[in-house]
Amino acid sequence: MEREDLIKKWLDNNLSSQELEAFKQLKDFDELTRLDAALQQFKPQEFEDDKELEKLNLALKTKSKKQNNWLNPFMRVAAILAICVGAYYYTTTLDTNIATEFAQKESIVLPDNSQVKLNAKSTLAFNKNSWEDSRNLDLIGEAYFKVAKGSKFTVHTTAGDISVLGTEFNINNRNNLFEVICYEGSVKVEHNKTSRVLKPGESFLILDNKLVERPKTNDTSPLWINNESYFESIPYTQVIAEFERQYNVTFSVNNIDTNEVFTGGFAHNNLDIALQAITIPLNLAYTKNNNKISLKRE
């Protein structure tokens, strides 16, 4: 019979002779019997006496508390185990999340010493605890990767997955734009049902859900890591969006076709010069009011 059942039957004075012998073998038998004997003195002669009734209530509460004491060690152990299991699950499944704000860039060193440069308004997530078994990351926004050689390294985006073993590449996953450029080694890009392996200088660009072929580039890294942005035949709306991320400003446009393509760039360290760089080529004028910029045709 279980320990708890024996104690319950003893409290009810309902033990058989065999069960009584088993009860006597309990480690805390002496403590339980002493407690029961001590409680007998609290039995009142007359229940009508308020003082005696108070004693009885106190005795019953004390007895109840003592009777449950044998459970406390087991409850504490169970609680500790539950906390440990929960903490282990939480820490082993918790991702490391790194996010940048407007006009902010972040350099990240991954557990295998791979390096990531995170552009403005971007988020990177990965799990340190499972990194040796699975080099997987989730990216929102734009980042430049220098991957240490090793097992498969995969970056997941909402537009597709990028897989490598050891290489340098840039991923830009923004609204209506998904671009991967390989600078060293090779990169496998999977987008919907399309799969392509990129060599150094090659790129994969999806713009407004259309695949756009690009010529090879001779650049060895993206310009944005050196605080410059460059665009080649990109809709002006993408240029404005990147400008907002780099300078923490908001644009309003008047009678401007933001789908017009733009080729050119701007620096990230001088607002006025940068504004001139993106407005003069399209014959646009601008006015500033704190962090709000209005554009219009001249």
C-alpha positions as CSV (number, residue, x, y, z in Angstrom):
1,M,0.0,0.0,0.0
2,E,1.2,3.5,-0.7
3,R,2.6,5.6,2.1
4,E,-0.1,8.2,1.7
5,D,-2.9,5.7,1.9
6,L,-1.4,4.1,5.1
7,I,-1.2,7.5,6.8
8,K,-4.8,8.4,5.8
9,K,-6.1,5.0,7.1
10,W,-4.2,5.5,10.3
11,L,-5.7,8.9,10.8
12,D,-9.1,7.3,10.3
13,N,-8.3,4.5,12.8
14,N,-9.0,2.0,10.0
15,L,-5.7,0.0,9.6
16,S,-5.8,-3.8,9.5
17,S,-3.2,-5.7,11.5
18,Q,-1.1,-6.2,8.4
19,E,-1.4,-2.6,7.4
20,L,-0.5,-1.5,11.0
21,E,2.7,-3.5,10.7
22,A,3.5,-1.7,7.4
23,F,2.7,1.6,9.0
24,K,5.1,1.0,11.9
25,Q,7.9,0.5,9.3
26,L,7.5,4.1,8.0
27,K,10.6,6.2,8.7
28,D,8.5,8.9,10.5
29,F,6.4,6.5,12.5
30,D,7.7,7.8,15.8
31,E,7.1,11.4,14.8
32,L,3.6,10.7,13.7
33,T,2.6,8.8,16.8
34,R,4.2,11.4,19.1
35,L,2.2,14.1,17.3
36,D,-1.0,12.2,17.7
37,A,-0.4,11.7,21.4
38,A,0.4,15.3,21.9
39,L,-2.8,16.4,20.2
40,Q,-5.0,14.3,22.6
41,Q,-4.5,16.9,25.3
42,F,-6.4,19.4,23.2
43,K,-9.7,17.5,23.3
44,P,-12.1,19.7,25.3
45,Q,-14.5,18.5,28.0
46,E,-17.2,20.9,27.0
47,F,-17.7,22.3,23.5
48,E,-19.7,25.2,24.9
49,D,-16.6,26.7,26.4
50,D,-15.2,29.3,24.0
51,K,-11.7,28.9,25.4
52,E,-11.6,25.2,24.9
53,L,-13.1,25.5,21.4
54,E,-10.3,27.9,20.5
55,K,-7.8,25.3,21.7
56,L,-9.4,22.6,19.6
57,N,-9.3,24.7,16.5
58,L,-5.6,25.5,17.0
59,A,-4.8,21.8,17.6
60,L,-6.6,20.7,14.5
61,K,-4.8,23.3,12.4
62,T,-1.4,22.2,13.8
63,K,-2.2,18.6,13.3
64,S,-3.2,19.2,9.7
65,K,-0.1,21.1,9.1
66,K,2.1,18.4,10.6
67,Q,0.3,15.6,8.7
68,N,1.2,17.3,5.4
69,N,4.8,17.9,6.3
70,W,5.9,14.6,4.9
71,L,4.8,15.8,1.5
72,N,6.8,19.0,1.6
73,P,10.2,17.6,0.6
74,F,8.6,15.8,-2.4
75,M,6.8,19.0,-3.4
76,R,9.9,21.0,-3.1
77,V,11.8,18.5,-5.3
78,A,9.0,18.4,-7.8
79,A,8.9,22.2,-7.9
80,I,12.7,22.4,-8.4
81,L,12.5,19.8,-11.2
82,A,9.7,21.7,-12.9
83,I,11.7,24.9,-12.7
84,C,14.9,23.3,-14.0
85,V,13.1,21.6,-16.9
86,G,11.3,24.8,-17.8
87,A,14.5,26.8,-17.6
88,Y,16.4,24.3,-19.7
89,Y,13.6,24.3,-22.4
90,Y,13.5,28.1,-22.3
91,T,17.2,28.7,-22.6
92,T,17.8,26.0,-25.2
93,T,15.0,27.1,-27.5
94,L,15.4,30.9,-27.0
95,D,16.7,32.8,-30.0
96,T,19.2,35.6,-29.8
97,N,17.5,38.6,-31.5
98,I,19.4,41.6,-32.7
99,A,17.6,44.6,-34.1
100,T,18.8,47.9,-35.5
101,E,16.9,51.1,-35.4
102,F,16.7,54.0,-37.9
103,A,20.2,55.3,-38.8
104,Q,21.8,52.4,-36.9
105,K,24.1,49.6,-38.1
106,E,25.3,46.7,-36.0
107,S,28.3,44.3,-36.3
108,I,27.7,40.8,-35.0
109,V,30.1,37.9,-34.4
110,L,28.3,34.5,-34.5
111,P,29.3,31.5,-32.3
112,D,31.5,30.1,-35.1
113,N,33.2,33.5,-35.6
114,S,31.2,34.2,-38.8
115,Q,30.7,38.0,-39.1
116,V,27.5,39.8,-39.9
117,K,26.9,43.5,-40.6
118,L,23.3,44.4,-40.0
119,N,21.9,47.5,-41.9
120,A,19.4,50.0,-40.5
121,K,15.9,48.7,-39.5
122,S,16.8,45.1,-39.7
123,T,16.5,42.1,-37.4
124,L,18.7,38.9,-37.1
125,A,17.7,35.9,-35.0
126,F,19.6,32.7,-34.2
127,N,20.0,30.1,-31.5
128,K,23.4,29.9,-29.8
129,N,22.7,26.6,-28.1
130,S,22.0,24.7,-31.3
131,W,24.5,26.5,-33.4
132,E,27.1,23.7,-33.6
133,D,24.4,21.3,-35.0
134,S,22.5,23.8,-37.2
135,R,23.9,27.1,-38.4
136,N,20.5,28.7,-39.1
137,L,19.5,32.4,-39.0
138,D,16.4,34.4,-39.7
139,L,16.8,37.8,-41.3
140,I,14.4,40.7,-41.8
141,G,15.9,43.6,-43.7
142,E,19.5,43.7,-45.0
143,A,22.7,42.1,-43.8
144,Y,26.2,41.4,-45.1
145,F,27.7,38.0,-44.2
146,K,31.3,36.7,-43.9
147,V,30.7,33.0,-43.2
148,A,33.4,30.9,-41.5
149,K,33.9,27.6,-43.2
150,G,32.1,24.7,-41.7
151,S,28.7,22.9,-41.9
152,K,25.8,24.3,-43.9
153,F,25.0,27.9,-43.1
154,T,21.4,28.9,-44.0
155,V,19.7,32.3,-43.8
156,H,15.9,32.2,-43.8
157,T,13.9,35.2,-45.1
158,T,10.3,35.7,-46.0
159,A,11.2,35.7,-49.7
160,G,13.5,32.6,-49.7
161,D,16.5,30.7,-48.2
162,I,20.2,31.3,-48.8
163,S,22.6,28.5,-48.1
164,V,26.4,28.4,-48.1
165,L,29.4,26.6,-46.6
166,G,31.8,29.5,-46.3
167,T,31.6,32.7,-48.3
168,E,30.7,36.4,-48.3
169,F,27.4,37.7,-49.5
170,N,24.7,40.3,-49.0
171,I,21.0,39.8,-48.5
172,N,18.4,42.6,-48.9
173,N,14.9,41.5,-48.1
174,R,12.6,44.6,-48.1
175,N,9.1,45.4,-49.2
176,N,8.8,44.2,-52.8
177,L,12.5,43.7,-53.1
178,F,14.6,40.5,-52.5
179,E,18.3,40.7,-53.6
180,V,21.3,38.4,-52.9
181,I,24.8,39.3,-54.1
182,C,27.7,36.9,-53.8
183,Y,31.2,38.4,-53.2
184,E,33.2,35.3,-52.4
185,G,32.7,31.6,-52.7
186,S,29.3,30.5,-53.9
187,V,25.7,31.0,-52.7
188,K,22.6,28.9,-53.2
189,V,19.4,30.9,-53.4
190,E,16.0,29.3,-53.2
191,H,12.9,31.5,-54.0
192,N,9.6,29.9,-54.5
193,K,10.3,27.2,-57.1
194,T,13.4,28.9,-58.4
195,S,16.9,27.7,-57.2
196,R,20.1,29.3,-58.4
197,V,23.8,29.1,-57.4
198,L,25.6,32.4,-57.5
199,K,29.4,32.9,-58.0
200,P,31.4,36.0,-57.1
201,G,29.9,39.1,-58.6
202,E,26.6,37.5,-59.5
203,S,23.3,38.5,-58.0
204,F,19.7,37.3,-57.7
205,L,17.1,40.1,-57.7
206,I,13.3,39.8,-57.3
207,L,11.7,43.2,-57.8
208,D,7.9,43.6,-57.5
209,N,7.6,39.8,-57.8
210,K,9.6,39.7,-61.0
211,L,13.1,38.2,-61.6
212,V,15.5,40.9,-62.8
213,E,18.7,39.9,-64.5
214,R,21.8,41.9,-63.4
215,P,25.3,42.1,-64.9
216,K,28.2,41.0,-62.7
217,T,29.6,43.5,-60.2
218,N,33.3,44.1,-59.5
219,D,32.6,45.2,-56.0
220,T,34.1,43.2,-53.2
221,S,31.5,44.2,-50.6
222,P,28.3,46.2,-50.4
223,L,28.7,50.0,-50.3
224,W,26.3,50.4,-47.3
225,I,28.8,48.9,-44.9
226,N,31.0,52.0,-45.7
227,N,28.0,54.3,-45.1
228,E,26.9,54.7,-48.7
229,S,23.9,53.5,-50.6
230,Y,23.8,52.9,-54.3
231,F,21.0,51.9,-56.7
232,E,21.0,50.9,-60.3
233,S,17.6,51.1,-62.1
234,I,15.7,50.8,-58.9
235,P,12.2,52.3,-58.4
236,Y,12.4,55.6,-56.6
237,T,10.2,54.4,-53.8
238,Q,12.9,52.0,-52.8
239,V,15.4,54.8,-52.7
240,I,13.2,56.9,-50.5
241,A,12.6,54.0,-48.1
242,E,16.3,53.4,-47.7
243,F,16.9,57.1,-47.1
244,E,14.3,57.1,-44.4
245,R,16.0,54.1,-42.7
246,Q,19.5,55.7,-42.8
247,Y,18.5,59.2,-41.6
248,N,15.3,58.5,-39.5
249,V,13.2,60.9,-41.6
250,T,9.8,60.7,-43.3
251,F,9.1,61.7,-46.9
252,S,5.9,63.1,-48.4
253,V,5.7,63.3,-52.1
254,N,3.6,65.6,-54.3
255,N,2.8,64.7,-58.0
256,I,5.8,62.4,-58.2
257,D,5.9,59.0,-59.8
258,T,7.7,57.0,-57.2
259,N,7.9,54.0,-59.6
260,E,10.3,56.0,-61.8
261,V,13.6,54.2,-61.8
262,F,16.7,55.8,-60.2
263,T,20.4,55.2,-60.7
264,G,22.7,56.8,-58.2
265,G,23.4,56.9,-54.5
266,F,23.8,58.9,-51.3
267,A,26.1,59.0,-48.3
268,H,24.9,58.3,-44.8
269,N,26.8,61.1,-43.0
270,N,25.4,64.4,-44.4
271,L,21.6,64.9,-44.7
272,D,21.7,67.9,-47.1
273,I,24.3,66.5,-49.5
274,A,22.4,63.2,-49.5
275,L,19.1,64.9,-50.3
276,Q,20.7,66.7,-53.2
277,A,22.1,63.4,-54.5
278,I,18.6,61.8,-54.7
279,T,16.7,64.9,-55.9
280,I,18.8,66.7,-58.5
281,P,19.0,63.8,-60.9
282,L,15.2,63.7,-61.1
283,N,14.8,67.5,-61.1
284,L,13.0,67.4,-57.7
285,A,12.9,70.1,-55.0
286,Y,12.7,69.5,-51.3
287,T,11.8,71.3,-48.1
288,K,12.7,70.2,-44.5
289,N,10.6,70.5,-41.4
290,N,12.4,68.8,-38.5
291,N,12.5,65.1,-39.6
292,K,9.8,65.5,-42.3
293,I,10.9,66.1,-45.9
294,S,8.6,67.1,-48.7
295,L,9.4,66.4,-52.3
296,K,7.9,68.0,-55.4
297,R,8.7,68.8,-59.0
298,E,10.7,72.0,-59.6
